[in-house]
């Protein structure tokens, strides 16, 4: 019996346009208004920019500070698609850790995710969130199930 019949096909990797289309179809992700900055399959690196908007602001309007929930959501989405771009779609989150280091201020933050380990049953992704002035405002680590669907 040939192994050719039992070999698994390589998953189709997601490109920038594919991820952008998924972002547009998701009402939640659309509310974050993410701009894709980098899709680097070779480096297993994915990054986005999230601009400030009224629905992401902490406290009273005009504070200019991102709500921590918006930062956690950014971390989860960026981590998800860092592995998702390699396996062909969004993947379930198993665990998410967020450490807030300083207030995240307007006009935007950027999330940069790097896949540290992509196994068959779990993938680990580290995520840095930087403010517009380049300061590290939060770090996250996500563990994802690398199965789409």
Secondary structure, DSSP 8 states (H G I E B T S, - for coil): --GGGTS--------HHHHHHHHHH-HHHHHHTEEEEEEETTTTEEEEEEE--GGGB-SSTT--BB-HHHHHHHHHHHHHHHHHHHHTS-EEEEEEEEEE-S--BSSEEEEEEEEEEE-SS-EEEEEEEEETTS-EEEEEEEEEEEEE-
